Every structure is written in structure tokens, then in C-alpha cells.
Amino acid sequence: MDFSMNEQQRAIDSGVRKICAGFDDAYWSDCDTEARLPHEFHRAMADAGWLGITMPEELGSAGLGVTEAAIMMHAVTSSGGGYSAASTIHINLFGPNAVVVHGTLEQKKRWLTPLIDGSEKACFGVPEPDAGLDTTSISTFAGKVEGGYSVNGRKMWTSTGQVADRSLLLARTTPREKCRRPTDGITLFYTKLDRSQIEVRRIPKMGRNAVDSNAVFIDDYFIAEEDRIGVEGKGFHYLLDSLNPERVLVGIEAVGVGRAALRRAVAYARERKVFGRAIGQNQGIQNPLAECWIGLDSAYWACLRGGWMYDSKLPCGAEANSAQFLAGRAAFEATTRAVMKHGGTGYAREFQVERLFRESILLRIAPVTEQMILSFIGEKVLDLPKSY
């Protein structure tokens, strides 16, 4: 069993870090403070070809796997951009996977090429205010009309909705009560996000402020039939092609956030002197930081295992979910410790750890909560009765 990166993977890590080095702490602080999407970072990653790392080779992209995408996103977040940097670009790596797997060649060329070259941005229109994580209970409905569908509904926590050109939109096309299974009757679309017809309302939030989150209000919005992915009513199953990669990528992004905070905490512990000695010499400072390293390292390898299993076409639901669980907790612990070890200065924006701390709590909530992950493991791995 070889745990080392191959030459291509090392080149990905090195190449991405070189780009990230061009965006310093001041840049990320400004984006966070001004609630401004890091367009310059998005452009730099697009120009270097990284936005298409998992896209099909026939579109001129790399056609690499989730493992390589995970290595790339770990480099992004651990370089200091944090989860704001990750959220600027990571939908390219998992969101369109349903298009890659189930879209026609014409759809792939029409939709994926602008994502690869950075001329378009996309958002993810799945969660709803009343459905939460119970995706089969979504109420957004796409009724058949001539040439396509008329859509009505609400979406919640739609990231980049203020700037996205298109949305991956999940809607019911058959009422749940008329379906044999709750997962039936749901259809997936990839459509223009016309903000002159759709209201996209920004949600003020705790962290990751550089990337907008939104409530979306859709009323009688027309979607052409050509913007439907695959067969009507099978959208829930198509969406599953994106979920395990998303868990792996969010997990390893969390590891990077934690490692960025830990690196800052260690540097401060070496430099800060109290009572004539560096605070890092004290076991009360040193040992918790060492524990953070252990937790982050364990989560890192769990994420890479999940990515490898997905790329190897092996069942990986348990591994992908547990990787996100471990990574979210490890990142939160590391960022919390980083703030605490800085003392009062950890509360100041200048030292950056407070920004990473504010972002880290999200990684324990989204895209799926810890409780849902534990319920999944209890049912699917431990063979216990379903709890919900």
C-alpha cells in the first residue's frame, strides 16, 4: 500500500500553492470584510487550468479524479485562503458531476466549457427552508408546459447566488404522494440564473463572508426542456453522483483550514515569550497543539482514502461521510486552539486565526450535519434500525 503522492499529484500540490502564494492575508481579510467574492483568485485558478481538473478530457480538461481534486483543495485552504477560497471554486469539482455522468455531449460542451475557462460561475439549488436535509421533501415544483417547465419554489443557502450565471436546480416534477418511492419524481436541471426574474436575497452570516449565501425565490420561472439533465423523475439518483465527492472535498478543505490555523498557532508559540521563555515550551500550550496535528493528519488520510475509493469505483459512502466528520471536528478544534493560544491577539483580525475559526464551524454543519452522518453510519455500517 503506497501512501506517497505520485509525480503528477506532487505537481498539482506545488502548482496550486504557487498561485495561492500570490494572494496574501490582506487580500483574504479584505474579501471577508467587504463581503466580496475573490474574483481575482477565481480568475487566476481558471487561467492556470485548475477549474477543470475533474472535467472530461474531451473538453480539453485534465479528466482527473476526486483524489487529485482533494490534493488541489487541500493546497488551497492550507495556504491561508481558508474556506472562502475553497467555496469560490469547489462547486466546479463536484457540482457538475451529474452533468459529466448523465448529460449529453451537447450539454457537456454547452455547460462545462464556460465553467472550465472561468467565463461562467455556477451555484447549487438543492436545500430548501422546510426540507432541510430531507431532500425527498422538497416542495419546489416544475410543472410541464410547452417547450419545458414552469418552476415555483424556494431554495436556501445557495452559495454564490449573487454572481452565478447558472444553477444546478433540483425540483419535483411529480408530487411525492403520487410516487412509489420518496426518491422518485424529482428532476435535475442546469439552467440560467436570471436575477431579473428570480429573487436572490443575501443572508448575513457569521463567517465565510467573501462567498455569499442566499435565499432564492422562484415564481413561474421557465426552464427549457433542453436544460433538463437525463430522464425526468430521476434527478435524486443523479444528484448522488455528486454527494460522496462533495463529502471528501469538504473534508479535506476542512483539514486545510485547520492546518493553516495550526501553523499560525505554532509560529506564535515559538515567538511569544512570557516570564522569560517561549510559551511553546510549556506543555499546556505544546500538548494541545500536538493533539491538533494528530487529529488533522488522521482526517487528511481518511479523506484521501475516500477519494481513492470513489475513483476506484468502490462503495465509499461510509468512508466519505466519516472523513467529513473527522475533518470537521479536527478543523474546529485546531482553529479554536489557535485562537486560544494567541490569547487576546487571537481575537484581532490582524492575526487571521479568528477568520479561520469563524469558518470552521460551518464544516461541522454543512453539507451534512454530524448527527446525520452518525445516523448514516449507525444504519448502513452497524446495521442498526433507521432512526429517522
Phi, psi and omega in degrees: 000119185258118182262002183273153174286145173278177185300319180295318180293322176296323179293323177298311181301314182292316182296318180292320179296326178296319178293315182297330180296341179279358181237104189271182182301321181298322179298311183290325176296318180296316179299319180293313183293320183273357183053050186241128179298138180285071183301322182295321177293316177302316180296318181296319179291323178293315182298329180275358176087010186280340184287349179249022188301328180256004183279159184299145180295330181294347176262010179084016181255183188283328180064032181271178187263182178295329178300313180293322177296323179295318178298318178298313184288332174295319177297321181297307186284324182287345178284348175122346179289339177067203185284340173296318178296316181298314184291342177293331189231346194285344176297333176300334189269335180231327185304310184279010184299329176297326176291316180301317185277320190244352180283159174283166178299320179297317179296318179300315180295318185288323187263319188277327182303315178293332176290321181294316183274359175081007181281343175229156174237153182235160174228173190242105183259076181241302184297151178228158185301321185262340183273326182059230180277355177274078187300329181291349180261014178298148182248350175304128188235134176250104180270139183291131173225175181299123177083358181169227187220149171251122190250136175225136178162188182226141175235153186228147177061037178281108181284144180062020179297337179287339185235348186293145177271330182222162180227136169275108193244129178254130181213153173282140172244351172224130179304145183303320184292346179261003182260148178293322178233148181301332182279351178278164173076015179247134186238145182251132179237155169232108193224164176297141175257091183270101184286355172281343180243340179245130178276125179240107188252118183293141179255117173296137185214178189286314185217184183052043187287344178292337181248118185290145170241145193217153163263133186242131183243117186243121181227117177050049182265127183275131174237123181293149181301330181291349178264009175273138177267122175065212186273139176302136176090355182252013187298324180300318181291325176294322181298330181298336178294342180262341193287313180295317173301322179298316179301315181297314184290317177298320179299311184286335172295321176299318177302316180297320176299314180296320180291325176296319179291318180297319179300319179291321180294320180294317179299318179294320181294332177286323189271325186286123181246132176225133183056037173080011180212153178296137182295336178292350177280343181275132182297332178296337174265315188293313187295316177298325177292324177295321177298320178298319178300316181298314180297317181292320180294318178298316180294323179302312182288330175295321178295315180294326176295316178299318178296318179297319180294319179297314180295333179273006179061035176260149174302131187217020181301314180294317182292318180294318180292317180292329177296316178297320180300308180299316184293318180299316179291318181296319179294316180297318179296316182294317180290324177297313179298323181297316177297314183296320182288337174282347184065219182300327181292337177295341180274350182270139182296332182306326186268000168073335187294332178293326177295315179294323177299314181297327180284330190292330181295330179300326185286355173261355184247319188235152003280356176215144184284161177301322183296320179291324177297315180295322177296321178298313180296318179302317182280310190276332183257313183272355178060038175268159181300146178299134188261000182215000000 
